[in-house]
Amino acid sequence: MSEKIKVAQYGCGKMSVYTMRYVYEKGAEIVAAFDIDENKFGKDISTIIGGDYKGVEISDAKEAEKVLKETKPDICIITTMSLFSDVYDAFEVCAKLGINAISTCEEAFYPMNSNPTLTKKLDEIAKSTNCTLTGAGYQDVYWGNLIATLAGSSHNITKIKGSSSYNVEDYGIALAKAHGAGLTLEQFEKEIASVDKISDEQRKAVIESGEYLPSYMWNVNGWLADRLGLTITHQTQVTVPMTHKKDLKSSTLGMTVKAGDATGMSAVVTSKTKEGIIIESECIGKVYAPDEFDKNEWTLYGEPDTTVVINRPATVELTCATIVNRIPDVINARPGFVPTEEMPVLEYRTNNLDTYLD
């Protein structure tokens, strides 16, 4: 490995503005960048992140395998879609080439409980080529390690209840659509809510088929249970539309969400465990009204009850900083698809990223 960690950026949208800049500022370098927008092809990445000319042109994602073979990055950052099936190809090309990869894809945070088939395929490829694949982001700390650390100060716990809201405008059109933003209530019921109105047996079959549509908390509950040494015996998910009394303009969707239509959704995932602890988590993703803001609130019930509230977290920047700070942990981890609950608690990187490699 070179002195500087070499990074490829897969997806040059809103999140890459921060991930690429953070990579440079943490002493690593971008050696390749990909997107599907032909208007970006051939442009230097400085047109995305600002600053001086970097000498790295954005390539068509279809050319990823060819370019990755030529540039030989140590790790690839994937900032495209929210569903595991949608980022599978990006993960797969990295795995086949033995390139470590980390993604902001929310399902990739713990995909083994929502898409075990694809997770197993990637795990096997990555093990055969000796690289590590994972998902991380805001949830790594604020829905995961923060809660696990608070649990360490409890004598006993009966229930963990969490709620987090975020503005879908900040994350791109794929995420906004996944939350049903802009749909009529009838469309939301058919396309989003109906997915979870099935029996446990049907849900299991859909998950095994790789066609399940998990909310972010579905994967978070699985991650958190593993991190705390809990065994989930039953898990359910309910999604409901969020609405607003006035029209709301969405620059991400390129439309006005009419009053009474879905601005997004609330998804509540409830997990029962063999140990008796219940995990109930809710994520609210929607197009915000002018007076709304991000909020993260978790309560651990037991002895004692403990609540933590974080108002107005800079969710996008926190997500991107988490991804970049995780890079040494991913490179140091065992081969395969490895959730971050197996990795060390995330640390602030005071020095260049390469100084934290084993």
N, C-alpha and C positions, 0 to 999 in steps of 0.2 A: 504494500500500500504506500502511496506517496505521502509526503509530509502533510500536505493538505488533503482533507477528505474531499473526494470528487463526487458531485451530486448531479443527478438528472432530475429535471422538473417535468412531470407528466400532467399537463393541464395548465394553461396559462391564463386563467381567469382571475376572479376577485381574490381568491386565497393566495395565489402565487405572487401577488404584489408584495405580500409580507414574507412568505416562506423563502423566496429567492433573496430578498434583501437581508433577512435574518441569517441565511446561510453565509453570505459574504461577511456580515458583521461578526459572525462567530468563527471567522478564520478558515472557512471552507470555501469551495468554489463550485460554480455551476459549469458543467461541461456539455450539457445537452438540454434541450427543451422541446416539448411536443404539445400540439393542440390539434383540434379538428376544424378550427375556423380558418378557412383558406385566406382570409384577409390578414392573418397574422404570419402566414408562412413567409420565411425569408427575412423577417424583421428581427433586429437585435433585441435581446431581452430587456435592454435598457428602455425600450419603448413601453414596457410593462411596469418596471419597477422604478424608472426614473434614474437620474444620475448619469455617470459617464458611460460611454460605449464599452460593452463587455466582450464583444467578439464572439458571441454565442447566438446563432440564428435559431429561430423557432421552426421546427420541422413538422411535417405532416405526421400525425400519430401513426399513420399506416407505415411509415418508414422507421418506426421505433426500433425494431429488431436490428436493422442495418446500422442505424446511428449508434445504438448502444454497444454493438460489437466493436465499432470504430473508436468510441470514446472511453469505453471501459470504466464507467462510474462505480464507486464503492456502494452507492445506495441511490435509490430512486424515490422521490416524493410524488405521490399520486393524489392530486387534488381535483377530482372530476365529479363523480356521482355519489349518491348516498346509499345505493343498494349494492350488495356484494356481487350479484350477477352482472351488474353494469361495469364494475371495475375488474372483473375476473381476467379479461384479456390483458389488461395492463400488468396485473400481478403475474400472470402466466408467462408473459414474455420475459419479465425480469427473472422469474424462477428458473426458466429453461436456460438462461444465460448465466445463472449463478450470481445474480445481482440482488443485494438486499433491497427491500422495499417497505415503505411506510405510507399509509394512506389516511386521509381525513374522512374517508367513507365511514359513516356512522355504524353501519352493520358490520364492518370489518373489525370493530372494537372487540366483538366476541361472536363471530359468525358460526361457531360450532353449534349454537343452540337455535339457529334460524335457517342455516343452509349447510348442514353437515356434509353433504355430498361434495359440493365444490370446495369446501374447506379441506376435506380429506385429500382431494386431488392435488390441490396446491401444496399441502403439507408434504405429500409424497415426492412431488417434483423438487421442492426446496431442499428436502433432506438429501435427495440424490445429487444435487449440485452444490450442497454445503452453503446455503444462504438462508437468510431469515426474512420472513414476511410478517407484517403486523398492521394493526389499525390503532390510531391514537387521536388526540385532540382535546378539546375542552373537557370531555367526559372523563378523560384519563385522570384528571386531578379533581375536578369539581363535582363529579358524580361517582368517583371511584376512590382514589387514594385519600382524599380529604375525609370521606365518610368512614373509610377503614381506620384512619388515624383517630378520629373521634371515638370510634367503637373501642379503641384501645384504652380509653379513659373511663369506660363504663364497667360497673360491677356485673350487671346483667342487662340483657336487651330482650324486649318482647316484640318490638316492631320498629322498623326503619321506614320512615315516610319522607319522600322527597318530591319536590316540584321545581321545575326549571322552565323559564320562558325565554324565547329568542325571536328576533325579527327575521322572517324568512327573506326579507329584502337584502340582507347582508350576505347571503350565501349562494345566490345564483338561481337560475330558473328551474334546474332539476330538483333542487330541494323544495322550492316553493310549490311545484306541481305535486311532489310526493306528499305534501301536506294538504292537498286539496284546495289550495288557495285559488280563488276565482271561480270555483264550481258553484252551481246552484245547489240548494240543499238536496234536491232529488238526485243530482249527479253525484254529490258527495256520498249519499247513502249507497248508491249503486257501485261506485268506483273505489270508495275508501272504507266506509263503515261495514259494509256487508262481508268483507273479507274475514272479519272476526266473529261473525254470527254463525259459528259452526261448532260442532261437537269436538270434544278432546281428540277423538279418534280421527275425525276429519282433519283437524289441525295438524296432528302428527303426520298424516299422509301428505299433506301439502308441504310441510317442512321437509320431509324426506324427498319430495319431488323437486325441491329447490325453487318453488314458486311462491313461498310465503312472503308477505310484505310486513316485516316487523317495524314497530315504532322503535325509536332510538332506545327507549327504556327496556325493551325486550332483551336487547343485548347487554345493557348496563346491569340489569338484575342478575344475569348469568355471570358476568364478570365479577360483580360485587359478592355474590354467593361464594364463588371460588376463592376470592381474595380473603374472605372471612372464614373459610373452611366449612361452609354450609352446604347441605344437599337439598336441592329443590325437588319437591315431590309433585307439585302442581303449579302451573303458571297460566294466567289468563291475560287477555288484552282487550280493552274497550276503547274505541275511538269515537269522538263526537266533534261536530263542526263548531268552530268559533265564528261569531258574526259581529257586525257593528251596525249601529243605527244610522250611520251616514256612509255615503260613498267614500271609498278610499282609493287613491291613485297608487298603482304599483309600477315602479319603473322597471323592476325585474321581470314582471310578467308582460309589461308593455300594454297595460289595460287598466281600467277602473273597475274595482270590485264593488259591485252595487250593494247598497244597503240591504241587509238580510241574507246576502249570499255568503258563502264560506270564505272567511279571511285566512283560514288555516284550520288547524285541529288541535284538540287536546287528546292525548293518548295516555291511558292509565294501565300500567302493568302490575299485577298482583302475584307475588310468588310466595307459596307456602313451603316451608322447609321441614326436613325430618327433625331438626333441632328445636322446632317450635317457633322460631323467629319468622315474622312476616315482613317481606319487603314490598312496599307499595310506592311506586314511583310514577310521576306524571311529567310529561314534557308538553309544553304548549308552544307550538310554532305557528306564527301567523304574520300577516301584514299588519304592522302596528298603526294605531291611530296616533296623532301628534303627541298625546300626553302619556303614551305607554312606553315602558322601558324593560330591559332584560332584568330578570330576577332569579336567584337561585336560593332555595330554602329547603333545609333538611332537618328533620327531628328524629332523634333516637329516643324511643320510649323504653323505660326500664328503671334501673337505679344507677344514677339519677336520669331524669329527662334532660336532654340537651338539644338545643336548637341553634343552628347557624344560618344566618341570612346574609346574602351578598347581593346588594342592589347595584344595578348598572355595571355589571362586569363587561369589559371590552372583549366580548366573546370571540370575535374574529381574530384579534391579535393574540389572545390567550391560546386559541386553538393552534395558530401558526407557530407561536413560540414553543408550545408543547411539542409539536412535530419536530422542530429543529433541535430542541434540547434532548429529544429522545434518540437522535441519530446514533450517538455512541453506544447506547444500550442495545439498540437493534443490531449493530455490527458485532457487539460482544456476545449476543445471545446464542443459544443453541440453534442448530438448523431446523427449519420447518416453519409452519405457521404458528407463531408464538404470541398469545395475547399479552398485553403489558402487565397483567396481574402477576405474571411470572417474572417480570423484570424488576430491578430495584425501584424504590420510590423515586419519582422524578426529582432531579436536582437542578438548581440554577447553575449554568455553565459560566463560571467566572473567566475561564481561559478558553483558548481555541479548542474546538471540538475534538481535534485529533489527540489532544493531551489526555483524553479520558478513555482512550482505547486500551484494551488489555494487551 
